[in-house]
Amino acid sequence: EQANALKKLQTGESPPILIAGDLNAVPDSATIKTLSETWVPTTNASMFTFPSKEPKRQLDYVLVPKGWRLVEARVIDESIASDHRPLLVIVEKELANLPVP
């Protein structure tokens, strides 16, 4: 339900929406599949983030609008600050999709 509600917010006229955080969903879940219809995941199923001590699952994501390019994505080796490991994701909007002034 929430994934479909988010999809309705991202229209051609709205500012770009990036989705980031603990989605409590594994990569092949219905939630991630639904979000991937509108956004592009910047992480892959082998980027385990949970639990932080010995990660065995991916529950954390950064999803960007289509037309954005992934520069870098990695899991940070930090297990003290949270029960999830942090993600570092660098993206950029592709020049072809920038508005003409």
C-alpha positions as CSV (number, residue, x, y, z in Angstrom):
1,E,0.0,0.0,0.0
2,Q,2.7,2.5,1.0
3,A,4.8,1.7,-2.1
4,N,1.8,2.4,-4.4
5,A,1.1,5.6,-2.5
6,L,4.7,6.7,-3.1
7,K,4.4,5.9,-6.8
8,K,1.5,8.3,-7.1
9,L,3.6,11.1,-5.7
10,Q,6.3,10.8,-8.3
11,T,4.7,12.3,-11.4
12,G,6.4,14.0,-14.4
13,E,5.6,17.4,-12.9
14,S,6.8,16.7,-9.4
15,P,10.4,17.4,-8.2
16,P,12.6,14.2,-8.2
17,I,11.9,12.0,-5.2
18,L,14.7,9.8,-3.8
19,I,13.8,7.0,-1.4
20,A,16.4,6.0,1.2
21,G,16.4,4.0,4.4
22,D,15.4,0.8,6.1
23,L,12.4,-0.5,4.1
24,N,12.2,-3.8,6.1
25,A,12.0,-5.6,2.8
26,V,14.2,-8.1,1.0
27,P,15.2,-7.4,-2.6
28,D,12.7,-9.9,-4.1
29,S,9.8,-8.6,-2.0
30,A,6.6,-7.2,-3.5
31,T,7.5,-3.8,-1.9
32,I,10.9,-3.5,-3.7
33,K,9.4,-4.8,-7.0
34,T,6.6,-2.2,-6.8
35,L,9.1,0.6,-6.0
36,S,11.4,-0.5,-8.8
37,E,8.7,0.1,-11.4
38,T,9.2,3.9,-10.8
39,W,12.6,4.2,-9.2
40,V,16.0,2.6,-9.8
41,P,17.6,0.7,-6.9
42,T,21.2,1.8,-6.5
43,T,22.1,-1.2,-4.4
44,N,22.2,-4.9,-5.2
45,A,21.1,-8.0,-3.3
46,S,24.6,-8.7,-2.2
47,M,24.9,-5.4,-0.3
48,F,24.0,-6.8,3.2
49,T,23.3,-4.2,5.8
50,F,21.5,-6.1,8.6
51,P,22.3,-7.0,11.3
52,S,25.3,-4.7,11.7
53,K,27.5,-7.2,13.5
54,E,27.3,-9.9,10.9
55,P,25.2,-8.7,8.0
56,K,23.2,-11.4,6.2
57,R,20.3,-9.5,4.7
58,Q,19.7,-6.4,2.6
59,L,16.9,-4.2,4.2
60,D,18.3,-0.8,3.4
61,Y,18.0,0.9,0.1
62,V,18.5,4.1,-1.9
63,L,16.2,4.3,-4.9
64,V,16.5,7.1,-7.4
65,P,14.3,8.4,-10.2
66,K,14.9,7.0,-13.7
67,G,17.4,9.3,-15.5
68,W,19.8,9.4,-12.6
69,R,23.2,7.7,-12.8
70,L,24.9,5.7,-10.1
71,V,28.4,6.9,-9.4
72,E,29.2,4.8,-6.3
73,A,27.4,2.5,-3.9
74,R,28.8,0.6,-1.0
75,V,28.1,-0.6,2.5
76,I,30.2,1.1,5.2
77,D,31.9,-1.2,7.6
78,E,30.4,0.3,10.8
79,S,28.6,-1.9,13.3
80,I,28.4,0.3,16.5
81,A,26.1,3.2,15.6
82,S,23.1,1.2,14.6
83,D,21.7,-2.3,14.2
84,H,22.1,-1.7,10.4
85,R,25.2,-0.8,8.5
86,P,25.1,2.5,6.6
87,L,25.1,2.9,2.9
88,L,27.1,5.4,0.9
89,V,25.5,6.2,-2.4
90,I,26.6,8.9,-4.8
91,V,24.3,9.6,-7.8
92,E,24.0,12.3,-10.3
93,K,21.3,13.5,-12.6
94,E,22.1,12.7,-16.2
95,L,22.8,15.8,-18.3
96,A,20.3,14.7,-21.0
97,N,17.6,15.1,-18.4
98,L,18.5,18.5,-17.1
99,P,16.0,21.3,-18.0
100,V,17.3,23.8,-20.6
101,P,17.6,27.3,-19.1
